[in-house]
C-alpha cells in the first residue's frame, strides 16, 4: 500500500505514523504556574536534540483538542514560570503515569489524583516526582507552534538519579531503571537489550 499526501485526508495517516515511530520515550512533565498548583502529564513526542548545551524537545498538543480554553495546563505553566521537570517513567509507575494523562480541571493537581509525592527541585519552580528514579530539571528556551502542536525546547539545568540506578562512569543501570515506552495506544517494556552483529 502507498499513501501519498493527496490521499491523507481520506486515511488515518497520523494513526499509522504513531504506530510506526515506536517505541517512543515518555517525558512525564511536572510543572507549576502562578496559581501554585502543580501539574503532571506525560508526553511521548519527546527527544534529546542537543548535547552542548543539553536540550530536549517536547511536543504539546493544542488545548482546544482536549477542551481547554487556551493552552494545555502544562504549556500554560511552563510559559508562566519558565521551567519544568522531565520525570522518567519506570514500569512500576506506569499506572500512575497513565492516570495523569486524563483531563483534570486546572485547579486539580495530578499529584493528588495519582498519590505521587511532589518534592522541591533545585533550580526550577516545578516540583519533581519523588518516586521517579530519574528527574531532569529544565529551563524553557523556546516555544514554537508547528502544525497542531507546540514545540517546547528546554535546557537541562539539573539532573537527579537515584543511587541504585547509577553505575560507575556515569552510566544508567537499565535493570533497576526499567523504563517503558509508548507504542500507538499502549505501552511497552524496554528490557530486551542486544548488540547487532558485525557484518
Backbone as a ProteinNet text record, in pm:
[ID]
protein_1_A
[PRIMARY]
XXXXXXXXXXXXXXXXXXXXXXXXXXXXXXXXXXXXXXXXXXXXXXXXXXXXXXXXXXXXXXXXXXXXXXXXXXXXXXXXXXXXXXXXXXXXXXXXXXXXXXXXXXXXXXXXXXXXXXXXXXXXXXXXXXXXXXXXXXXXXXXXXXXXXXXXXXXXXXXXXXXXXXXXXXXXXXXXXXXXXXXXXXXXXXXXXXXXXXX
[TERTIARY]
84.6	0	88	50.2	119.4	14.7	43.7	-49.7	23.1	-9.5	51.8	-25.4	36.4	-21.5	-163	-189.6	-323.6	-430.6	-386.3	-480.1	-492.7	-407.3	-406.5	-543.7	-620	-749.9	-846.3	-824.8	-917	-867.4	-749.1	-691.7	-647.3	-628.7	-580.6	-429	-361.1	-215.2	-145.7	-197.9	-137.5	-141.7	-248.7	-260.3	-156.3	-134.7	-32.8	106.5	133.6	264.7	289.5	187.3	203.5	229.5	177	202.8	332.6	396.1	520.9	643.8	637.7	752.3	745.5	794.8	786.2	913.7	942.7	875.6	925.2	838.8	876.7	903.1	1008	1030.1	918.6	896.5	788.4	847.5	815.4	851.4	733.4	751.1	645.6	672.2	603.8	639.1	563.2	638.9	578.2	605.4	502.7	512.2	427.6	445.1	365.1	349.6	229.7	203.9	198.3	153.4	145.9	42.8	-50.3	-152.9	-94	21.7	84.9	36.2	-48.5	-99.9	-11.4	56.9	145.8	67.4	121.5	59.4	155.2	99.7	181.8	114.3	186.6	126.8	235	202.8	300.5	290.7	407.8	414.7	515.3	470.4	560	616.6	580.8	651.7	763.4	875.5	979.7	1114.7	1220.1	1352.8	1462.1	1584.5	1704.1	1740.7	1770.4	1803.9	1941.1	2008.7	2141.5	2216.6	2350.3	2434.8	2508.4	2528.5	2606.9	2548.3	2456.8	2404.3	2306.4	2278.5	2183.1	2042.1	1972	1837.1	1742.5	1617	1511.3	1402	1325.3	1207.1	1088.3	978.8	854.2	743	664.9	552.5	426	360.6	238.2	123.7	20.2	-94.2	-169.7	-258.7	-336.2	-443	-463.5	-559.5	-701.2	-735.8	-871.8	-907.6	-806.7	-832.4	-875.6	-850.8	-892	-988.6	-1049.5	-1149.7	-1095.5	-969.8	-910.5	-926.2	-956.1	-966	-826.5	-758	-619.3	-524.1	-403.8	-302.2	-340.1	-283.5	-291.9	-224.7	-264	-211.8	-59.4	-0.8	145.9	211.6	167.2	228.7	203.2	81.6	50	141.9	163	250.5	394.4	442.6	580.7	602.7	507.1	518	518.7	440.3	428.9	553.5	614.3	725.4	860.6	860.2	986.9	1064.8	1002	1074.5	981.3	1039.9	963.4	1059.6	1004.3	1085.3	1038.3	1133.8	1104	1134.3	1029.6	1043.7	1033.5	1132.2	1131.6	1046.7	979.9	879.3	935	940.5	974	844.7	858	740.1	654.3	716.2	642	551.4	574.7	494.6	399.1	387.4	307.2	161.3	101.5	-39.4	-61.5	26.2	12.7	37.2	136.2	163	40.4	-18.8	-135	-252.6	-272.8	-381.1	-359.3	-233.8	-205.3	-230.2	-251.7	-281.4	-427.4	-511.2	-652	-667.3	-779	-802.6	-868.3	-796.4	-849.1	-860.4	-949.4	-955.8	-822.8	-797.2	-668.9	-644	-750.7	-734.2	-711.3	-705.6	-682.7	-540.7	-467.8	-331	-328.9	-260.8	-244.2	-162	-80.4	-6.2	-103.5	-207.9	-307.2	-386.5	-422.6	-504.7	-429.2	-298.3	-217.8	-150.8	-156.9	-93.5	57.5	109.6	253.9	298.2	428	481.5	559.5	511.2	590.2	699.4	821.1	931.7	999.2	1057.6	1117.8	1233.2	1243	1357.2	1467.3	1585.7	1698.3	1699.9	1666.8	1686.8	1562.3	1455.7	1332.2	1218.9	1111.7	999.4	915.3	911.2	829	880.9	791.3	835.7	875.6	951.2	986.6	894.1	885.8	815.8	915.6	893.5	989.4	1006.4	899.4	903.4	978.8	999.6	1072.9	1221.5	1288.4	1430.3	1521.5	1469.2	1545.1	1454.8	1505.6	1435.2	1532.2	1483.2	1567.9	1501.3	1562.4	1510.5	1550.5	1455	1480	1430.5	1506.5	1464	1411.5	1302.1	1242.6	1333.5	1360.5	1439.9	1352.8	1252.9	1173.8	1046.3	939.8	816.7	785.7	767.3	734.7	607.5	515.9	396.3	419.8	417.1	434.8	320	242.9	127.3	29.3	-22.4	-118	-52.9	77.2	148.9	235.4	258.2	355.7	483.3	595.2	724.7	794	810.7	872.5	1017.2	1108.8	1250.5	1301	1358.3	1410.2	1554.5	1628.9	1769.4	1784	1856.7	1881.2	1968.5	1921.7	2000	2032.9	1963.4	1993.3	1941.7	2027.9	1995.6	1995.4	1887.3	1876.1	1866.8	1945	1937	1955	1867	1876.4	1999.2	2058.8	2184.4	2175.5	2062.9	2051.5	2045.5	2023.6	2014.6	2145.4	2228.8	2354.8	2464.9	2536.7	2653.3	2778.3	2893.2	3019.3	3037.6	3119.2	3148.7	3024.4	2933	2813.5	2728.4	2697.7	2608.5	2482.5	2379	2250	2229.8	2184.7	2152.4	2010.3	1998.8	1867	1780.1	1842	1763.2	1690.4	1758.6	1696.8	1605	1642.8	1564.4	1431.9	1436.6	1319.2	1225.4	1276.7	1193.3	1087.1	983.1	881.7	873.9	815.1	798.8	654.4	623.6	488.6	481.7	379.1	353	245.1	143.1	34.9	-62.4	-148.8	-243.2	-202.9	-89.7	-47.8	99.8	158.1	295.2	376.3	507.4	593.4	706.8	754.4	874.8	997	1105.8	1232.2	1333.9	1329	1411.7	1501	1469	1541.2	1655.2	1765.9	1878.2	1968.5	2027.2	2119.4	2213.5	2324.5	2418.7	2410.3	2397.8	2394.7	2526.3	2517.7	2637.6	2709.6	2841.9	2919.8	2894.2	2879.4	2853.9	2984
-119.5	0	124.3	221.9	350.6	459.2	549.1	658.5	790.7	859	988.6	1100.8	1217.3	1330.5	1363.1	1347.2	1378.3	1285.8	1169.3	1073.1	1087.6	1172.7	1184.2	1218	1310.8	1345.5	1227.3	1123.3	1010.1	891.3	903	793.4	846	758.6	796.3	781.4	867.4	856	886.7	982.9	1014.1	892.4	815.9	693.7	591.5	580.4	488.7	531	661	711.4	684.7	708.3	682.4	534.9	448.9	306.5	261.8	351.3	319.9	368.1	490.9	550.5	507.4	387.6	327.8	250.3	222.6	283.5	425.8	510.5	648.5	667.1	741.1	770.5	861.3	856.4	934.1	1040.6	1165.9	1275.3	1297.8	1261	1280.9	1417.8	1518.5	1657.1	1710.3	1754.5	1825.1	1974.2	2051.4	2196.9	2263.2	2393.8	2470.4	2611.4	2664.9	2800.7	2897.5	3018.1	3121.6	3087.5	2997.6	2957.5	2874.1	2813.3	2730	2586.5	2550	2412.9	2332.7	2228.9	2150.6	2063.1	2048.4	1969.1	1857.8	1746.6	1633.2	1567.4	1554.3	1496.6	1432.2	1318.4	1250.4	1294	1301	1336.7	1244.1	1175.8	1081.2	1134.8	1255.7	1321.9	1401.2	1332.6	1385	1327	1411.9	1362.9	1459.5	1406.7	1488.7	1548.3	1677.6	1739.4	1805.3	1811	1872.5	1822.1	1809.6	1768.1	1884.6	1993.4	2105.2	2237.8	2297.8	2251.7	2135.2	2064.5	1953.9	2011	1979.5	2031.9	1921	1937.9	1843.8	1917.8	1842.6	1898.3	1812	1877.8	1810.3	1873.8	1791.1	1841.2	1831.6	1945.4	1953	1998.5	1917.8	1948.9	2072.4	2118.6	2238.5	2208.9	2304.6	2287.4	2264.4	2324.8	2312.3	2167.3	2086.4	1946	1862.6	1913.2	1840	1923.3	2021.8	2102.4	2212.5	2249.2	2356	2490.4	2593.2	2727.9	2789.7	2785.4	2831.5	2714	2736.1	2630.6	2518.2	2399.3	2292.6	2340.7	2283	2328.2	2323.3	2217.1	2204.9	2322.7	2352.5	2461.7	2596.4	2616.7	2743.1	2763.5	2657.4	2667	2696.5	2627	2646.2	2789.9	2844.1	2983.2	3080.1	3049.5	3140.1	3140.4	3023.9	3015.9	2985	2950.2	2935.8	2809.4	2709.5	2585.9	2467.3	2347.9	2225.1	2113	1997.1	1879.9	1763.6	1693.2	1569.5	1454.8	1385	1270.4	1146.1	1058.5	941.4	830.4	753.7	656.7	514.9	458.4	317	236	105.7	19.9	23.4	36.6	38.4	160.4	262.2	385.5	399.2	294.6	303	339.6	280.3	307.2	453.2	504.5	645.1	738.3	704	786.4	791.7	675.5	671.3	750.2	738.9	813.5	963.8	1006.3	1150.1	1205	1115	1160.5	1199.7	1168.3	1205.3	1356.6	1407.3	1552.2	1591.5	1671.5	1723.4	1875.4	1936.4	2083	2141.8	2265.3	2329.7	2339.1	2349.4	2363.8	2230.4	2121.6	1989.2	1943.9	1897.7	1850.6	1700.9	1661.3	1519.7	1446.7	1519.5	1456.6	1397.6	1473.5	1425	1308.1	1317.5	1213.9	1081.7	1088.9	967.9	918.3	997.2	958.2	971.5	1047.7	1067.7	1185.7	1192	1290.8	1400.4	1526.2	1635.2	1678.2	1689.4	1736.8	1853.6	1946.6	2064.7	2030.2	2106.4	2096.4	2188.6	2174.8	2258.8	2394.8	2397.5	2520.3	2571.6	2495.5	2543.6	2536.6	2610.1	2615.7	2489.2	2420	2299.2	2191.2	2116.1	2006.3	1884.3	1794.7	1666	1557.6	1445.3	1327.7	1248.3	1242.7	1175.2	1027.9	963.2	820	786.1	881.4	856.1	841.1	748.8	725	825.7	894.5	998.1	1119	1236.7	1363	1459.5	1534.4	1631.2	1768.1	1859.2	1995.4	2072.6	2144.5	2217.2	2361	2448.4	2587	2603.3	2674	2697.4	2784.9	2739.4	2818.7	2878.2	2800.6	2847.9	2765.3	2829.4	2760.7	2797.5	2696.7	2718.5	2642.4	2707.7	2638.5	2584.9	2453.5	2388.1	2291.8	2311.1	2226.8	2242.4	2131.7	2138.2	2104.3	2132.7	2110.3	2231.3	2250.5	2348.1	2272.4	2318.5	2255.1	2330.6	2261.4	2322.3	2275.5	2369.6	2338	2382.6	2287.3	2317.2	2275.4	2349.4	2316.9	2252.5	2142.4	2073.2	2159.1	2180	2258.6	2179	2067.1	1984.5	1842.9	1743.6	1603.2	1526.2	1454	1373.8	1226	1140.3	996.5	926.1	833.3	761.9	670.7	653.2	580	438.5	371.9	233.6	221.1	332	330.5	377.7	442.6	497.2	391.9	382.9	296.9	383.5	325.2	399.5	447.2	551.1	611.5	672.2	721.7	793.9	711.4	590.4	504.3	475.4	429.7	400.7	250	201.8	60.9	38.1	-17.1	-31.6	-133.7	-231.6	-330.8	-264.4	-173.6	-102.2	10.6	73.5	182.3	128.5	20.4	-47.8	49.4	122.5	221.1	156.6	231.5	187.7	288.1	245.2	331.7	333.2	429.5	444.7	381.7	302.5	247.2	333.7	274.3	354.3	392.2	298.2	325.6	258.6	189.9	119.5	145	64.4	86	-42.4	-29.7	-147.4	-138.9	-256.1	-261	-243.7	-196.8	-184.1	-268.7	-399.2	-490.9	-581.3	-603.9	-699.7	-629.2	-608.1	-534.9	-628.7	-576.5	-657.7	-567.1	-625.4	-556.6	-621.5	-541.8	-600.5	-672.2	-774.4	-845.7	-765.5	-776.6	-714.3	-789.6	-714.1	-776.1	-779.6
0	0	0	-78	-84.3	-61.3	31.8	60.9	38.8	-66.9	-96.7	-27.2	-22.9	51.1	5.6	-123	-173.5	-115	-63.6	-4	147.6	206.1	352.2	411.3	351.1	412.7	423	342.8	339.3	421.8	479.7	558.2	694.6	789.4	922.6	926	849.9	837	969.8	1044.5	1174.8	1266.1	1257.9	1337.9	1294.3	1163.6	1113	1159.1	1154.8	1193.8	1342.1	1425.9	1569.8	1597.7	1511.8	1527.7	1465.1	1391	1320.7	1397.3	1446.7	1516	1663.2	1689.1	1822.8	1855.3	1981.4	2096.4	2118.7	2171.3	2197	2346.6	2382.2	2524.3	2575.3	2703.4	2764.7	2856	2826.9	2917	3010.2	3135.7	3235.3	3296.8	3246	3274.9	3396.5	3494.8	3607.3	3590.4	3621.1	3604.4	3711.7	3724.2	3819.5	3765	3778.9	3732.8	3848.8	3820.4	3923.4	4030.1	3996.5	4093	4206.5	4182.3	4283	4283.3	4187.2	4179.9	4085.2	4133.9	4047.2	3950.2	3830.7	3724.2	3685.1	3638.5	3596	3476.9	3364.4	3243.8	3156.9	3092.7	3007	2861.4	2795.8	2653.1	2585.7	2479.9	2413.1	2281.9	2244	2134.6	2201.4	2225.4	2313.9	2273.8	2278.8	2241.9	2286.5	2299	2318.5	2183.2	2178	2048.1	2047.2	2161.4	2165.6	2287.7	2274	2386.3	2450.3	2378	2430.3	2381	2456.7	2584.7	2565.2	2674	2666.7	2660.8	2552.6	2534.4	2489.6	2526.4	2490.7	2415.2	2336.8	2273.1	2311.1	2346.4	2382	2300.8	2231.7	2152.8	2236.2	2253.9	2333.9	2244.2	2236.5	2151.4	2197.8	2111.8	2141.5	2246.6	2336	2443.8	2395.2	2282.9	2229.8	2199.5	2170.3	2135.9	2256	2376.3	2496.6	2581.4	2517.7	2586.7	2675.1	2655	2734.8	2663.2	2739.3	2684.3	2686.5	2572	2566.3	2566.8	2620.1	2622.3	2718.1	2692.9	2792.4	2920.5	3033.3	3162.6	3169.1	3113.7	3116.9	3047	2925.8	2849.3	2915.4	2964.9	3032.2	3152.8	3231	3348	3308.7	3206.2	3162.1	3115.7	3043.7	2997.9	3115.2	3219.8	3334.2	3421.9	3443.5	3539.1	3475.5	3344.3	3273	3298.9	3359.7	3385.6	3397.8	3398.1	3413.4	3448.2	3483.4	3515.2	3429.2	3368.4	3297.4	3393.3	3436.7	3524.9	3437.7	3443.4	3357.2	3418.7	3331	3376.6	3381	3499.7	3517.6	3513.9	3488	3477.6	3603.5	3718.3	3845	3858.3	3776.3	3782.7	3663.6	3584	3461.6	3488.3	3591	3619.1	3658.7	3745.1	3785.8	3668.1	3585.2	3467.2	3376.7	3351.3	3262.5	3321.7	3452.7	3516.8	3504.4	3509.5	3499.2	3359.5	3261.8	3125.2	3108.1	3206.9	3199.1	3211.2	3163.1	3165.1	3296.6	3374.5	3500.3	3491.1	3570.5	3574.6	3620.1	3579.9	3611.4	3761.4	3839.5	3984.3	4055.8	3980.3	4037.6	4004.9	4105.7	4085.1	4057.6	3951.4	3919.6	4025.1	4099.3	4208.3	4310.1	4342.4	4438.4	4380.5	4254.8	4191.6	4177.1	4164.1	4143.8	4271.6	4378	4503.2	4501.4	4406.6	4396.5	4481.9	4508	4600.8	4528	4534.1	4476.5	4574.5	4524.6	4608.3	4537.7	4614.9	4553.8	4459.4	4353.5	4262.7	4312	4253.3	4294.9	4227.8	4096.7	4020	3947	3942.9	3879.7	3981.4	3953.7	4048.1	4047.5	3935	3924.7	4018.1	4081.6	4168.3	4087.6	4151.2	4092	4147.3	4076	4126.9	4210	4339.6	4428	4391.1	4348.5	4320.9	4191.9	4103.1	3978.7	4009	3939	3967.5	3897.2	3796.4	3726.2	3704.9	3739.8	3715.3	3649.2	3551.7	3481.6	3482.9	3557.8	3566.3	3440.4	3383.2	3258.7	3266.3	3203.9	3185.3	3043.5	3030	2898.7	2813.3	2690.9	2596.8	2485.9	2439.3	2326.1	2312.5	2264.9	2227	2083	1999.6	1858.4	1825.5	1754.2	1709.6	1569.2	1556.1	1426.6	1406.9	1300.1	1278	1392.4	1442	1552.3	1685.7	1696.5	1822.7	1856.5	1986	2034.3	2067.7	2012	2037	2150.1	2261.5	2379.1	2387	2383.7	2393.9	2530.3	2602.5	2734.9	2748.7	2829.7	2855.5	2992.8	2997.6	3123.7	3215	3338.2	3433.7	3560.8	3582.4	3699	3674.4	3698.4	3672.2	3803.7	3830.6	3952.3	3914.5	3977.9	3955.7	4090.1	4120.8	4247.7	4246.2	4363.3	4373.9	4318	4336.8	4290.8	4138.9	4070.3	3924.3	3860.7	3941.3	3889.7	3888.2	3775.8	3764.1	3748.7	3778.7	3763.6	3621	3605.9	3475.4	3411.5	3497.2	3451.1	3355.4	3396.8	3319.3	3399.5	3329.1	3390.7	3398	3511.9	3530.5	3478.3	3356.8	3294.7	3366.7	3430.4	3503.9	3620.3	3688.8	3800.3	3750.4	3641.7	3583.4	3529.5	3453.2	3396.9	3324.7	3224.1	3155.5	3067.2	3040.4	2945.8	2832.1	2720.3	2604.5	2559.1	2476.5	2422.3	2284.7	2263	2130.6	2065	2004.5	1946.6	2058.2	2096.4	2203.8	2334.1	2333.1	2453.9	2481.3	2570.5	2615.9	2601.2	2615.1	2603.8	2705.2	2747.9	2830.6	2740.6	2799.3	2726.6	2801.5	2779.5	2858.1	2774.2	2650	2566.1	2493.5	2563.5	2506.5	2426.8	2319.3	2238.8	2162.8	2113.7	2027.5	1889.3	1782.2	1647.4	1615.8	1532.8	1491.3	1382.6	1382.4	1276.1	1144.7	1038.9	907.7	825.9
[MASK]
+++++++++++++++++++++++++++++++++++++++++++++++++++++++++++++++++++++++++++++++++++++++++++++++++++++++++++++++++++++++++++++++++++++++++++++++++++++++++++++++++++++++++++++++++++++++++++++++++++++++

